[in-house]
């Protein structure tokens, strides 16, 4: 288990995850207070019950890992797709990862380090989606963005 230096921040993180991944009625009254109160304990108990874990209010390593995985899946599913004509920091990050991951494919046509979702960005997304076995459309949805990020981190030597 990781060392927890800031328990309030850790509890807030657990609360944020629970708010996103548990049914509304199970998270009712829950807030990111940083206090491990009865409402938080109840939400943890309900989460563990729903996921076949030991039914108590302890957030052990296994509970945290499952909660975090469900939170990431929720975020990926609910992330707005980026498409041609969009601009901003998310597009800049997308283009940067496309360039890095795409460099491993000989027939990949590059994209510019730009904050604009251009035709070349769209073509790069289509190309990599095909290589990843995904539906080949030009929008960078949450599932594609997560897969691209994993590939990018593997190239960088991170996990």
Backbone as a chain_set.jsonl record, in Angstrom:
{"seq": "XXXXXXXXXXXXXXXXXXXXXXXXXXXXXXXXXXXXXXXXXXXXXXXXXXXXXXXXXXXXXXXXXXXXXXXXXXXXXXXXXXXXXXXXXXXXXXXXXXXXXXXXXXXXXXXXXXXXXXXXXXXXXXXXXXXXXXXXXXXXXXXXXXXXXXXXXXXXXXX", "coords": {"N": [[0.85, -1.177, 0.0], [0.435, 2.256, -0.68], [2.271, 5.024, 0.72], [0.657, 7.337, 2.675], [0.713, 10.603, 2.881], [-0.855, 12.857, 3.169], [-3.68, 12.704, 4.633], [-6.204, 13.914, 4.531], [-6.389, 14.828, 1.885], [-6.302, 12.346, 0.618], [-8.689, 11.161, 1.533], [-10.508, 12.955, 0.417], [-10.05, 12.343, -2.255], [-10.983, 9.694, -2.392], [-13.661, 10.198, -1.807], [-14.356, 11.797, -4.04], [-14.091, 9.888, -6.102], [-16.046, 8.016, -5.3], [-18.374, 9.56, -5.522], [-18.568, 9.802, -8.282], [-18.738, 7.12, -9.264], [-20.641, 5.588, -7.927], [-24.103, 4.646, -7.584], [-26.575, 7.258, -7.594], [-28.28, 7.31, -5.301], [-26.756, 5.895, -3.452], [-24.639, 7.566, -3.043], [-25.74, 9.79, -1.99], [-25.699, 12.831, -0.281], [-22.997, 12.764, 0.033], [-19.879, 14.425, 0.02], [-16.879, 16.16, -1.038], [-15.348, 16.493, 1.459], [-13.161, 15.705, 2.911], [-13.323, 14.532, 5.295], [-13.711, 11.558, 7.032], [-16.511, 10.628, 7.401], [-19.764, 9.394, 8.577], [-21.436, 9.287, 6.313], [-19.607, 8.934, 4.239], [-18.471, 6.495, 5.039], [-20.709, 4.848, 4.799], [-21.148, 4.975, 2.018], [-18.787, 3.744, 1.128], [-19.139, 1.18, 2.211], [-21.435, 0.365, 0.758], [-20.378, 0.445, -1.844], [-18.419, -1.564, -1.66], [-20.027, -3.77, -1.1], [-21.547, -3.935, -3.478], [-19.559, -4.687, -5.201], [-18.584, -7.141, -4.473], [-16.699, -7.286, -2.418], [-15.102, -7.606, 0.84], [-17.385, -6.771, 3.261], [-17.2, -3.934, 4.782], [-16.081, -0.82, 6.209], [-13.573, -0.1, 5.482], [-11.064, 1.25, 3.46], [-9.068, -0.48, 1.852], [-6.105, -1.597, 0.061], [-6.986, -3.169, -2.163], [-9.666, -2.351, -2.413], [-9.336, 0.396, -2.931], [-7.906, 0.306, -5.377], [-9.812, -0.914, -7.096], [-11.892, 0.952, -6.932], [-10.589, 3.183, -8.004], [-10.022, 2.248, -10.606], [-12.621, 1.953, -11.612], [-13.403, 4.608, -11.515], [-11.635, 5.765, -13.406], [-12.544, 4.441, -15.706], [-15.133, 5.46, -15.833], [-14.587, 8.192, -16.25], [-13.317, 8.047, -18.741], [-15.406, 7.093, -20.373], [-17.165, 9.197, -20.225], [-15.883, 11.391, -21.157], [-15.761, 14.128, -23.309], [-15.82, 13.849, -26.812], [-13.161, 14.716, -28.981], [-12.994, 16.589, -31.955], [-12.663, 17.388, -35.475], [-11.875, 20.745, -36.037], [-12.014, 21.519, -33.394], [-10.246, 23.131, -30.693], [-7.56, 23.885, -28.407], [-6.008, 23.116, -25.185], [-6.389, 20.349, -24.715], [-6.47, 19.33, -27.307], [-3.918, 20.006, -28.179], [-2.393, 18.349, -26.492], [-3.363, 15.861, -27.41], [-2.421, 15.899, -30.11], [0.334, 15.904, -29.626], [0.705, 13.383, -28.409], [-0.214, 11.766, -30.502], [1.768, 12.245, -32.434], [4.034, 11.128, -31.192], [3.308, 8.406, -30.665], [2.517, 7.614, -33.227], [4.911, 7.74, -34.599], [6.05, 5.272, -34.484], [5.046, 3.793, -36.553], [5.56, 3.024, -39.859], [4.067, 3.931, -42.096], [2.666, 6.041, -41.123], [1.287, 9.244, -41.223], [2.425, 12.311, -40.233], [1.458, 14.69, -37.642], [1.087, 18.118, -36.734], [2.56, 19.877, -33.966], [0.184, 21.286, -32.547], [-2.544, 23.244, -31.345], [-4.863, 22.882, -32.62], [-7.438, 20.945, -34.037], [-6.962, 19.492, -36.797], [-7.313, 18.486, -40.296], [-5.218, 16.72, -40.687], [-4.841, 15.774, -38.092], [-7.268, 14.452, -37.722], [-7.009, 12.432, -39.698], [-4.821, 11.054, -38.639], [-5.917, 10.078, -36.264], [-7.889, 8.352, -37.296], [-6.211, 6.515, -38.614], [-4.682, 5.404, -36.445], [-6.757, 4.384, -34.862], [-7.668, 2.322, -36.49], [-5.394, 0.67, -36.375], [-5.468, 0.02, -33.706], [-7.651, -1.569, -33.618], [-10.143, -0.436, -33.406], [-13.295, 1.255, -34.05], [-13.007, 2.989, -37.005], [-13.192, 6.118, -37.061], [-13.043, 9.7, -37.297], [-13.128, 11.043, -34.859], [-11.776, 11.686, -31.659], [-12.556, 9.909, -29.178], [-13.325, 9.119, -25.689], [-12.493, 6.433, -25.134], [-10.594, 5.953, -27.165], [-8.754, 7.992, -26.571], [-7.835, 7.157, -24.045], [-6.608, 4.711, -24.714], [-4.623, 5.633, -26.493], [-3.145, 7.177, -24.717], [-2.151, 5.183, -22.994], [-0.48, 3.775, -24.788], [1.311, 5.831, -25.373], [2.493, 6.266, -22.847], [3.747, 3.798, -22.499], [5.694, 3.944, -24.475], [7.194, 6.025, -23.47], [8.189, 4.751, -21.309], [6.814, 4.51, -18.959], [4.161, 3.432, -16.743]], "CA": [[0.0, 0.0, 0.0], [1.255, 3.453, -0.782], [2.378, 5.89, 1.879], [-0.305, 8.438, 2.589], [1.225, 11.739, 3.652], [-1.924, 13.814, 3.394], [-4.89, 11.893, 4.784], [-7.382, 14.677, 4.111], [-6.417, 14.767, 0.42], [-6.627, 10.974, 0.258], [-10.123, 10.975, 1.787], [-11.201, 13.725, -0.627], [-9.925, 11.576, -3.489], [-11.937, 8.577, -2.259], [-15.001, 10.776, -1.921], [-14.563, 12.187, -5.446], [-14.296, 8.662, -6.87], [-17.342, 7.451, -4.925], [-19.434, 10.408, -6.088], [-18.667, 9.528, -9.719], [-18.971, 5.731, -9.686], [-21.721, 4.897, -7.226], [-25.437, 5.161, -7.918], [-26.907, 8.513, -6.907], [-28.848, 7.084, -3.97], [-25.688, 5.422, -2.57], [-23.721, 8.679, -2.8], [-26.526, 10.938, -1.516], [-25.138, 13.536, 0.858], [-21.543, 12.659, 0.032], [-19.169, 15.571, -0.538], [-15.426, 16.078, -0.915], [-15.032, 17.239, 2.672], [-11.898, 15.266, 3.505], [-13.638, 13.949, 6.602], [-14.206, 10.199, 6.86], [-17.717, 10.642, 8.224], [-20.698, 8.274, 8.414], [-21.919, 9.262, 4.928], [-18.522, 8.328, 3.461], [-18.4, 5.083, 5.436], [-21.86, 4.17, 4.204], [-20.897, 4.862, 0.576], [-17.74, 2.731, 0.974], [-19.778, -0.115, 2.493], [-22.3, 0.043, -0.377], [-19.496, 0.164, -2.979], [-17.801, -2.874, -1.445], [-21.095, -4.766, -1.238], [-21.889, -4.034, -4.898], [-18.435, -5.219, -5.958], [-18.182, -8.439, -3.947], [-15.572, -7.177, -1.5], [-15.425, -7.749, 2.25], [-18.301, -5.671, 3.57], [-16.847, -3.095, 5.919], [-15.888, 0.57, 5.792], [-12.138, 0.11, 5.305], [-10.586, 1.382, 2.085], [-7.766, -1.131, 1.754], [-5.473, -1.481, -1.261], [-7.861, -3.763, -3.186], [-10.834, -1.474, -2.559], [-8.907, 1.629, -3.592], [-7.562, 0.003, -6.768], [-11.058, -1.132, -7.832], [-12.574, 2.241, -6.981], [-9.846, 4.025, -8.948], [-10.235, 1.692, -11.951], [-13.988, 2.3, -12.019], [-13.4, 6.048, -11.733], [-10.984, 6.014, -14.695], [-13.453, 3.975, -16.756], [-16.226, 6.434, -15.887], [-14.063, 9.404, -16.871], [-13.077, 7.768, -20.164], [-16.698, 6.986, -21.048], [-17.89, 10.464, -20.202], [-15.066, 12.467, -21.722], [-16.282, 14.604, -24.584], [-14.976, 13.542, -27.966], [-12.54, 15.82, -29.709], [-13.256, 16.405, -33.389], [-12.117, 18.376, -36.389], [-12.316, 22.108, -35.766], [-11.808, 21.842, -31.984], [-8.928, 23.661, -30.366], [-7.307, 24.039, -26.984], [-4.944, 22.326, -24.569], [-6.637, 18.922, -24.91], [-6.085, 19.013, -28.682], [-2.457, 20.077, -28.198], [-1.919, 17.106, -25.868], [-3.694, 14.79, -28.345], [-1.481, 15.962, -31.228], [1.648, 15.518, -29.133], [0.705, 11.924, -28.248], [-0.333, 11.18, -31.841], [3.094, 12.315, -33.068], [4.949, 10.191, -30.515], [2.864, 7.027, -30.905], [2.512, 7.389, -34.669], [6.281, 7.612, -35.107], [6.381, 3.852, -34.524], [4.416, 3.185, -37.726], [6.248, 3.569, -41.032], [3.173, 4.617, -43.031], [1.948, 7.095, -40.392], [1.487, 10.624, -41.687], [2.549, 13.103, -39.026], [0.632, 15.841, -37.301], [1.855, 19.224, -36.175], [2.326, 20.234, -32.573], [-0.76, 22.378, -32.687], [-3.723, 23.174, -30.493], [-6.01, 22.851, -33.529], [-7.78, 19.611, -34.542], [-6.979, 19.686, -38.244], [-7.544, 17.307, -41.123], [-4.141, 15.756, -40.439], [-5.149, 15.152, -36.799], [-8.367, 13.524, -37.984], [-6.455, 11.288, -40.427], [-3.974, 10.309, -37.712], [-6.822, 9.372, -35.359], [-8.458, 7.247, -38.078], [-5.143, 5.546, -38.834], [-4.36, 4.677, -35.212], [-7.922, 3.604, -34.453], [-7.625, 1.088, -37.28], [-4.316, -0.163, -35.836], [-5.873, -0.424, -32.375], [-8.829, -2.421, -33.747], [-11.314, 0.345, -33.004], [-14.052, 1.812, -35.169], [-12.164, 4.017, -37.621], [-13.796, 7.416, -37.356], [-12.079, 10.766, -37.036], [-13.264, 11.665, -33.547], [-10.987, 11.12, -30.574], [-13.445, 9.736, -28.029], [-12.655, 8.759, -24.445], [-11.83, 5.126, -25.227], [-9.394, 6.123, -27.991], [-7.8, 8.83, -25.832], [-7.23, 6.328, -23.005], [-5.707, 3.759, -25.384], [-3.484, 6.404, -26.979], [-2.349, 7.562, -23.554], [-1.425, 3.981, -22.557], [0.596, 3.557, -25.759], [2.268, 6.916, -25.186], [3.234, 6.01, -21.605], [4.618, 2.655, -22.754], [6.833, 4.442, -25.249], [8.012, 6.843, -22.549], [8.746, 3.877, -20.28], [6.015, 4.611, -17.749], [2.985, 2.558, -16.757]], "C": [[0.891, 1.233, 0.0], [1.235, 4.254, 0.523], [1.433, 7.07, 1.694], [0.184, 9.558, 3.499], [0.106, 12.699, 4.04], [-3.254, 13.075, 3.438], [-6.149, 12.632, 4.336], [-7.511, 14.637, 2.588], [-6.796, 13.372, -0.053], [-8.127, 10.704, 0.437], [-10.939, 11.747, 0.754], [-11.183, 12.975, -1.95], [-10.909, 10.4, -3.487], [-13.356, 9.096, -2.436], [-15.315, 11.184, -3.353], [-14.855, 10.962, -6.299], [-15.672, 8.073, -6.585], [-18.5, 8.244, -5.528], [-19.649, 10.076, -7.56], [-19.167, 8.124, -10.03], [-20.096, 5.008, -8.963], [-23.062, 5.472, -7.647], [-25.777, 6.362, -7.041], [-27.388, 8.282, -5.48], [-27.79, 6.589, -2.976], [-24.705, 6.537, -2.211], [-24.454, 9.916, -2.276], [-25.898, 11.529, -0.255], [-23.623, 13.505, 0.93], [-20.928, 13.896, -0.608], [-17.678, 15.352, -0.359], [-14.968, 16.921, 0.269], [-13.657, 16.902, 3.229], [-12.078, 14.671, 4.888], [-14.26, 12.576, 6.37], [-15.407, 10.0, 7.801], [-18.616, 9.436, 7.932], [-21.228, 8.166, 6.986], [-20.871, 8.597, 4.028], [-18.413, 6.84, 3.774], [-19.539, 4.28, 4.809], [-21.659, 3.96, 2.707], [-19.824, 3.807, 0.293], [-18.341, 1.34, 1.173], [-20.642, -0.552, 1.307], [-21.471, -0.287, -1.62], [-18.905, -1.238, -2.847], [-18.83, -3.995, -1.586], [-21.401, -5.01, -2.712], [-20.791, -4.702, -5.719], [-17.845, -6.501, -5.375], [-16.959, -8.417, -3.044], [-16.052, -7.403, -0.071], [-16.228, -6.53, 2.69], [-17.922, -5.023, 4.899], [-16.621, -1.682, 5.399], [-14.414, 0.917, 5.573], [-11.795, 0.206, 3.82], [-9.158, 0.834, 2.062], [-7.249, -1.004, 0.322], [-6.399, -1.988, -2.359], [-9.072, -2.872, -3.457], [-10.45, -0.21, -3.321], [-8.615, 1.386, -5.063], [-8.821, -0.191, -7.615], [-11.827, 0.177, -7.986], [-11.906, 3.156, -8.001], [-10.054, 3.542, -10.385], [-11.628, 2.049, -12.463], [-14.1, 3.801, -12.29], [-12.775, 6.385, -13.091], [-11.883, 5.588, -15.85], [-14.606, 4.956, -16.931], [-15.77, 7.7, -16.602], [-13.841, 9.211, -18.37], [-14.387, 7.726, -20.941], [-17.383, 8.334, -21.189], [-17.088, 11.648, -20.705], [-15.651, 12.853, -23.075], [-15.296, 14.255, -25.688], [-14.389, 14.829, -28.533], [-12.73, 15.539, -31.186], [-12.669, 17.567, -34.171], [-12.734, 19.752, -36.115], [-12.154, 22.509, -34.308], [-10.413, 22.415, -31.79], [-8.792, 23.766, -28.857], [-6.219, 23.098, -26.495], [-5.136, 20.827, -24.76], [-6.222, 18.483, -26.316], [-4.557, 19.05, -28.813], [-1.859, 18.796, -27.617], [-2.181, 15.905, -26.786], [-2.686, 14.756, -29.491], [-0.075, 15.526, -30.817], [1.728, 13.998, -28.977], [0.581, 11.214, -29.593], [1.029, 11.145, -32.53], [4.024, 11.247, -32.491], [4.581, 8.738, -30.807], [2.935, 6.699, -32.394], [3.894, 7.193, -35.259], [6.722, 6.155, -35.201], [5.8, 3.112, -35.722], [4.987, 3.839, -38.981], [5.322, 4.35, -41.96], [2.344, 5.727, -42.366], [2.302, 8.459, -40.964], [1.4, 11.529, -40.463], [1.523, 14.204, -38.856], [1.539, 16.899, -36.694], [1.58, 19.346, -34.683], [1.471, 21.486, -32.584], [-1.918, 22.171, -31.723], [-5.0, 23.144, -31.326], [-6.204, 21.432, -34.064], [-8.018, 19.732, -36.045], [-7.331, 18.396, -38.976], [-6.453, 16.268, -40.876], [-4.318, 15.07, -39.081], [-6.226, 14.091, -37.0], [-7.85, 12.265, -38.69], [-5.579, 10.423, -39.523], [-4.828, 9.497, -36.733], [-7.427, 8.161, -36.074], [-7.42, 6.133, -38.241], [-4.871, 4.72, -37.577], [-5.551, 3.882, -34.689], [-7.974, 2.28, -35.216], [-6.567, 0.139, -36.714], [-4.672, -0.719, -34.463], [-7.096, -1.346, -32.413], [-10.112, -1.741, -33.294], [-12.053, 0.816, -34.25], [-13.296, 3.022, -35.718], [-12.966, 5.242, -38.021], [-12.809, 8.482, -36.897], [-12.193, 11.46, -35.699], [-12.42, 10.926, -32.515], [-11.879, 11.047, -29.338], [-12.642, 9.296, -26.804], [-11.891, 7.456, -24.521], [-10.542, 5.234, -26.045], [-8.338, 6.921, -27.225], [-7.093, 8.026, -24.747], [-6.236, 5.343, -23.608], [-4.454, 4.467, -25.886], [-2.558, 6.774, -25.827], [-1.546, 6.372, -23.036], [-0.25, 3.699, -23.482], [1.702, 4.593, -25.578], [3.132, 6.671, -23.942], [4.162, 4.814, -21.742], [5.874, 3.084, -23.509], [7.776, 5.243, -24.351], [8.642, 6.003, -21.45], [8.031, 3.974, -18.952], [4.876, 3.613, -17.84], [1.801, 3.268, -16.293]], "O": [[1.963, 1.244, 0.605], [0.297, 4.162, 1.315], [1.435, 7.716, 0.646], [0.082, 9.474, 4.723], [0.13, 13.282, 5.124], [-3.879, 12.846, 2.402], [-7.07, 12.008, 3.809], [-8.604, 14.438, 2.059], [-7.535, 13.23, -1.027], [-8.753, 10.085, -0.423], [-11.954, 11.247, 0.268], [-12.174, 12.967, -2.681], [-11.585, 10.154, -4.486], [-14.158, 8.489, -3.145], [-16.422, 10.945, -3.834], [-15.764, 10.986, -7.129], [-16.385, 7.676, -7.506], [-19.485, 7.666, -5.988], [-20.785, 10.067, -8.035], [-19.946, 7.946, -10.967], [-20.466, 3.905, -9.364], [-23.154, 6.64, -8.023], [-25.326, 6.466, -5.9], [-26.958, 8.972, -4.555], [-27.914, 6.839, -1.777], [-24.019, 6.459, -1.192], [-23.848, 10.978, -2.136], [-25.606, 10.816, 0.705], [-23.028, 14.148, 1.794], [-21.392, 14.363, -1.649], [-17.259, 14.464, 0.383], [-14.288, 17.933, 0.1], [-13.053, 17.71, 3.934], [-11.105, 14.347, 5.569], [-15.217, 12.441, 5.607], [-15.329, 9.319, 8.823], [-18.263, 8.567, 7.134], [-21.448, 7.057, 6.498], [-21.212, 7.794, 3.16], [-18.278, 6.021, 2.865], [-19.334, 3.158, 4.345], [-21.964, 2.889, 2.183], [-19.937, 3.057, -0.676], [-18.078, 0.43, 0.388], [-20.587, -1.711, 0.896], [-21.82, -1.199, -2.369], [-18.894, -2.007, -3.809], [-18.525, -5.054, -2.135], [-21.502, -6.157, -3.147], [-21.052, -5.222, -6.804], [-16.739, -6.902, -5.738], [-16.26, -9.423, -2.92], [-17.253, -7.392, 0.2], [-15.794, -5.393, 2.508], [-18.275, -5.501, 5.977], [-16.946, -1.39, 4.248], [-14.054, 2.091, 5.489], [-12.187, -0.648, 3.025], [-8.185, 1.569, 2.227], [-7.887, -0.375, -0.523], [-6.582, -1.317, -3.375], [-9.451, -2.669, -4.611], [-11.151, 0.205, -4.244], [-9.03, 2.173, -5.913], [-8.891, 0.314, -8.735], [-12.353, 0.468, -9.06], [-12.588, 3.829, -8.775], [-10.243, 4.359, -11.286], [-11.786, 2.409, -13.629], [-14.818, 4.214, -13.201], [-13.32, 7.195, -13.841], [-11.977, 6.29, -16.857], [-15.008, 5.249, -18.057], [-16.48, 8.223, -17.461], [-14.139, 10.099, -19.169], [-14.47, 8.263, -22.046], [-18.098, 8.579, -22.161], [-17.565, 12.782, -20.681], [-15.993, 11.99, -23.882], [-14.082, 14.358, -25.507], [-15.035, 15.877, -28.557], [-12.641, 14.392, -31.624], [-12.242, 18.577, -33.611], [-13.949, 19.892, -35.981], [-12.154, 23.699, -33.995], [-9.52, 22.212, -32.612], [-9.782, 23.74, -28.125], [-5.594, 22.381, -27.276], [-4.16, 20.101, -24.949], [-5.685, 17.39, -26.494], [-3.975, 18.205, -29.492], [-0.927, 18.227, -28.186], [-1.324, 15.033, -26.925], [-2.153, 13.694, -29.811], [0.619, 14.854, -31.58], [2.723, 13.391, -29.375], [1.204, 10.173, -29.803], [1.4, 10.139, -33.136], [4.716, 10.549, -33.233], [5.445, 7.934, -31.156], [3.373, 5.611, -32.769], [4.042, 6.554, -36.3], [7.667, 5.839, -35.923], [6.044, 1.916, -35.883], [4.908, 5.056, -39.147], [5.749, 5.339, -42.555], [1.431, 6.28, -42.98], [3.474, 8.781, -41.162], [0.404, 11.506, -39.74], [0.824, 14.59, -39.792], [2.627, 16.597, -36.203], [0.513, 18.97, -34.199], [1.982, 22.605, -32.627], [-2.225, 21.042, -31.34], [-6.093, 23.356, -30.8], [-5.244, 20.792, -34.495], [-9.123, 20.033, -36.496], [-7.607, 17.364, -38.364], [-6.731, 15.069, -40.858], [-3.975, 13.896, -38.94], [-6.106, 12.969, -36.507], [-8.218, 11.152, -38.314], [-5.595, 9.196, -39.63], [-4.492, 8.357, -36.412], [-7.469, 7.066, -35.512], [-7.718, 4.958, -38.031], [-4.832, 3.49, -37.631], [-5.365, 2.805, -34.124], [-8.29, 1.239, -34.64], [-6.815, -1.06, -36.588], [-4.228, -1.807, -34.097], [-7.532, -1.846, -31.376], [-11.052, -2.401, -32.852], [-11.517, 0.783, -35.358], [-12.987, 3.959, -34.982], [-13.37, 5.386, -39.175], [-11.848, 8.183, -36.187], [-11.427, 12.384, -35.422], [-12.361, 9.697, -32.505], [-11.953, 11.993, -28.553], [-11.426, 9.124, -26.88], [-10.765, 7.367, -24.033], [-9.515, 4.672, -25.663], [-7.161, 6.562, -27.233], [-5.889, 8.186, -24.543], [-5.143, 5.159, -23.074], [-3.345, 3.957, -25.724], [-1.336, 6.693, -25.95], [-0.38, 6.529, -22.674], [0.853, 3.414, -23.017], [2.887, 4.262, -25.624], [4.35, 6.848, -23.98], [5.25, 4.808, -21.166], [6.978, 2.631, -23.206], [8.998, 5.144, -24.466], [9.526, 6.475, -20.735], [8.572, 3.568, -17.924], [4.651, 3.016, -18.893], [0.716, 2.688, -16.237]]}, "num_chains": 1, "name": "protein.A"}
